Amino acid sequence: MIGDIVSVQETYGKTLVELGEKNKDIFALEADLMRCSGSKYFESRFPKRHIQVGVAEQNLIGIAAGLAAMGRIPYASTFANFLAQRGCDQIVMCMAYNRFNVKITGSYAGLTSGLNGGTHIAVDDIAIIRCIPYMNVIVPGDCLELRQVLIEVSKNSEPTYIRMANGPMKEIFSSSHKFEVGKGYKFGDGKDITLITTGITTEIALGALKPLRENDIDARLIHLPTIKPADEDMIIKCARETGAMLTVENHSVLGGLGSVVSEIICKNYPIAVQTIGINDTFGLNAKLEYQLKYFGLTVENIVKKSKETIALKQI
Amino acid sequence: MYKINELTRIANQIRIDTFNAITKAGGGHYGGCLSLTEILTVLYFKIMNIDPRNPKDKKRDMFVLSKGHGGPALYATLARRGYFPISSLDELDVPLSKFPKHIDRLKLDCIEVSSGALGQGLSIAVGMCLSLKEQNKPNMVYVVLGDGECDSGQVWEAAMSASKYNLNNLIAIVDNNSCQLDGSIQNIMPLEPFEDKWKSFGWNTCTADGHSVKSLIDSIDNIKDKNYKPSVIIAKTVKGKGISFMENDHWWHAGTLSEEQLEKCLCELEDLK
């Protein structure tokens, strides 16, 4: 239910169990972080289909590729940072080049790694993985959507990266929400600006809609769970209808959501686009709330930046 | 069932086919292909349960060539085994053909795994074995590694996991030709005590003469199904085997022949027939 606080770990683990009950080909793999991803639930229920490789991310992805070569559907998880960086070559070669149906899930993504600090905060995982041919990249906005994503991607045969926050997350979708790969979700029909968000920033931006109205700004919001392939049609339509865009992301502004939107807009309908995110630096050793404020992923900054972006369209 | 002398003859024919294919393509990885031919012959003509008419047979044993630059030798072996005509080898490295030097599973049904970036094949083979074990299937997985790629940490990550999961359906053969691209193994990154390393990672191990089909067959027969461990055969080979000036010379990891060199090669290969 909207507003409920739900554990990402429980959602991940229990959804994999749900999938595993129905499909004997589902495997879960871990690199010594199953308590963080939540796949411990799967390990308890299906120990033979839970592979633990220890702190060895390259092997994690290689083994997952081997399982996929046999027609199995592996979900391989570790912290987003380690997955995209240590495992990058294997994501490229073992997964994407071979076009093996591996699902990789990066936990504790971006600033949600909080007090683990800069060594653990993935600021570039979306940028790295979205540039790899044939890789899909998905960032769920709440746990209801995470569950739907995990189920939905099991039905296709595409190598996919799912970026998960460290929970708990506040539910933003009702049960009528239906996730589809490649589809954006629009909140409202504001005419002045389009906010575009993904993952945890959708909840933040939803909270900014009312303050924006109080500032005489009629904004709409696109939640873009699929970063690749992105919903180009929706982005272009909203560009035409509002003439200004502001992206907000829990990731570097280089190569992430802001870059995706900018690329689409530059090619198709050039308008003013501004980005909020982590500006070419590493995360801090601080709690999430502190970091969100520090990097400007806040309602106040969204209002401020929206004004600036709208001002640009009059130039 | 092939006799030993027939297998030796086939391996030499594959060596000649491989050489010709690489030369026609304008050069390539002579050294590491020519060291492979007995290993591939033994696997494809003697050991593995395969059916060239049905490359995706569910009962088949599976093969992963981790040293992807051995592609031309694998193509020659597959051609001689009847997966496709020998004339297909003329398409090696032709743009957009099914025969890139580094093997590509999306181009040929009989290739299980694409490879080229070294050090990754053993992990993939471990995943395949885990899948087979989970379903109690009897298929075996064979993987050939280069010795140079054993510099990679991922090889040893995979070795640990194969041991942890008691993968006795996995047999690795290392083409131990003692040379890598930049020099000898001993100079670039010493691997010794190589066999002991595998043993200490929990593997059954043995050393074979990688250019003796009998030695390779005996080693595989002896090591197979011994216990619940994965097995590795260190196949002692000669880089560039069959061409005197290429043998044990790391410069022939990959290269292109002059007219003069080509003539010499053709004479030496004639002697192999």
Interface residues (C-beta under 8 A of the other chain):
Chain A: K48 R49 I51 V53 G54 A56 Q58 N59 I61 G62 I63 A64 A65 G66 L67 A68 A69 M70 G71 R72 P74 D89 Q90 V92 M93 C94 Y97 N98 R99
Chain B: R105 L106 E112 V113 S114 S115 G116 A117 Q120 L122 S123 I124 A125 V126 G127 M128 C129 L130 S131 L132 E134 G153 Q154 E157 A158 M160 S161 Y165
